[in-house]
Amino acid sequence: MKIPVFTFIVFLIPSLYQNTHADEHATTPDCNKLSPNYSMNYLDENTDGMISLQEYLQGDPTHQKKMFEHMDVNHDGVLDVAEQKEIEQVYQLMHEKRAASSHKT
């Protein structure tokens, strides 16, 4: 019994979080501007794998410090690889939801 419950938790919780988190960001910049894999690495000017506040703000004029601070979950002043992957997943989910809703008649 423990294995199915654990499996359920492992797969369901992240999915619910992504859906909720994506809804919170309905007003974020257009994810169509991102590469097809929704990668944020184009912002990483020094290619160290992390995106600093300065790199984030310089990468797009619509970026704001408040949004960076929200995405920097561990508040270490950079978007590390794990945070970037989560953001990319949220952008992808938002894009898919918008695409699905635009095809409805």
Stockholm file with secondary structure:
# STOCKHOLM 1.0

chainA/1-105         MKIPVFTFIVFLIPSLYQNTHADEHATTPDCNKLSPNYSMNYLDENTDGMISLQEYLQGDPTHQKKMFEHMDVNHDGVLDVAEQKEIEQVYQLMHEKRAASSHKT
#=GR chainA/1-105 SS CHHHHHHHHHHHHHHHHHHHHHHHTTTSCCGGGSCTTCCCGGGCTTCSSCEEHHHHHHHCTTCCHHHHHHHCTTCSSEECHHHHHHHHHHHHHHHHHHHHHHSCC
#=GC SS_cons         CHHHHHHHHHHHHHHHHHHHHHHHTTTSCCGGGSCTTCCCGGGCTTCSSCEEHHHHHHHCTTCCHHHHHHHCTTCSSEECHHHHHHHHHHHHHHHHHHHHHHSCC
//
